[in-house]
Structures are given as C-alpha cells and as structure tokens.
Amino acid sequence: MIENYKGWDITLNWDNKDYLQRSGSENYFFNKKEKWIGVNLNGAKIYGSSLKEIRHIIDYPGLYKK
C-alpha cells in the first residue's frame, strides 16, 4: 500500500498480472490508464493513471462513470 486516503488503500498495480501484457519482443508494457488502484473497505475498486487522479475520483465520484 502506498497511501490510505479517506478510507481507500491506494497502491501501484504492478503486481496484478491481469493488467500486464507481453509484446512480441518479450518486453512487458503496462496499461497506463490502470496503473494505480484504490480499494475501499467494501471491496470496491477504482483505477487511475496517477495518484492525483485516484484522489480526485474519491473526492468527486459523480464526475466519473461507474
């Protein structure tokens, strides 16, 4: 966990192999839109490209599609 923000545990999503994909040259690349993940106590998850974006989604959930 990188940070706990208003009850959400925010971490980098590097360890989740569902989001890693292999290119033809055996190098790994990452979907930048889902680089960060936030999980609350109820198990709800949100994804973002930066820590700032995750905080913004938590502060203003009505601005984002679910």
C-alpha distance (Angstrom), angle and dihedral (degrees) to the residues before:
residue distance angle dihedral
M1 . . .
I2 3.79 . .
E3 3.79 98.1 .
N4 3.79 144.4 -9.1
Y5 3.79 108.6 -136.7
K6 3.82 118.9 -178.8
G7 3.81 92.1 -29.9
W8 3.83 95.8 -43.1
D9 3.81 120.4 116.3
I10 3.80 106.4 -140.8
T11 3.80 120.7 -161.7
L12 3.75 141.6 159.0
N13 3.79 111.1 -96.4
W14 3.83 96.7 -137.3
D15 3.80 95.8 116.9
N16 3.80 96.3 53.6
K17 3.80 104.0 96.6
D18 3.83 91.8 -165.4
Y19 3.79 88.6 76.9
L20 3.79 98.5 44.2
Q21 3.76 117.1 89.8
R22 3.78 130.6 -172.5
S23 3.78 121.2 -127.1
G24 3.81 124.4 -152.4
S25 3.80 92.9 -95.3
E26 3.82 93.8 58.8
N27 3.82 90.9 -108.0
Y28 3.77 120.5 129.0
F29 3.76 123.4 -129.5
F30 3.77 129.8 -172.9
N31 3.79 133.6 -135.6
K32 3.81 99.1 -117.7
K33 3.80 93.0 -159.0
E34 3.79 89.0 66.7
K35 3.79 99.8 36.7
W36 3.82 94.2 117.7
I37 3.80 127.2 45.2
G38 3.79 130.6 -164.3
V39 3.80 122.2 -163.3
N40 3.80 125.0 -173.8
L41 3.81 128.9 -157.6
N42 3.83 91.7 -91.0
G43 3.80 91.0 56.8
A44 3.82 95.8 -108.5
K45 3.81 112.0 149.1
I46 3.78 132.3 -151.9
Y47 3.78 127.3 -174.4
G48 3.78 131.6 -154.0
S49 3.77 143.6 163.7
S50 3.81 94.8 -120.2
L51 3.78 141.9 19.8
K52 3.80 88.5 -112.3
E53 3.81 91.2 55.1
I54 3.82 91.9 50.4
R55 3.82 90.4 51.8
H56 3.80 90.2 48.7
I57 3.82 91.7 51.2
I58 3.81 89.7 51.2
D59 3.81 92.4 48.3
Y60 3.83 96.0 44.0
P61 3.82 109.0 25.8
G62 3.82 92.9 160.6
L63 3.80 91.3 67.6
Y64 3.80 93.4 62.3
K65 3.78 132.1 66.4
K66 3.78 117.3 -115.9
